[in-house]
């Protein structure tokens, strides 16, 4: 995990990027589920 300054998705901010897939309008309460999804893919 790393913090970056810009991914070119200002209209969807805040965003997370996982394997080059941008997920926009991320809220703190949505982050745990997003991380679980990523973990399921990598297992």
C-alpha positions as CSV (number, residue, x, y, z in Angstrom):
1,X,0.0,0.0,0.0
2,X,1.3,3.5,-0.8
3,X,-0.1,7.0,-0.8
4,X,0.3,8.9,-4.1
5,X,-0.5,12.4,-5.1
6,X,-2.5,12.0,-8.3
7,X,-4.0,9.2,-10.3
8,X,-5.9,11.4,-12.7
9,X,-9.4,10.7,-11.2
10,X,-10.2,14.0,-9.5
11,X,-13.9,13.8,-10.4
12,X,-14.2,10.5,-8.5
13,X,-12.0,11.5,-5.5
14,X,-11.2,10.1,-3.0
15,X,-10.1,7.0,-4.9
16,X,-8.2,3.7,-4.3
17,X,-6.3,1.9,-7.1
18,X,-5.9,-1.9,-7.0
19,X,-4.1,-3.6,-9.8
20,X,-4.7,-0.6,-12.0
21,X,-8.5,-0.6,-11.3
22,X,-9.7,2.7,-9.9
23,X,-12.5,2.7,-7.3
24,X,-13.9,6.1,-6.7
25,X,-15.8,8.0,-4.0
26,X,-14.2,5.8,-1.4
27,X,-15.4,6.4,2.2
28,X,-13.7,5.1,5.3
29,X,-16.6,2.7,6.0
30,X,-16.2,1.2,2.5
31,X,-12.5,0.5,2.8
32,X,-12.6,-2.7,4.8
33,X,-14.9,-4.4,2.2
34,X,-12.7,-3.2,-0.6
35,X,-9.6,-4.7,1.1
36,X,-11.4,-8.0,1.7
37,X,-12.2,-8.1,-2.0
38,X,-8.6,-7.6,-2.9
39,X,-7.5,-10.2,-0.4
40,X,-9.9,-12.7,-1.9
41,X,-8.5,-12.2,-5.4
42,X,-4.9,-12.7,-4.3
43,X,-5.6,-15.9,-2.4
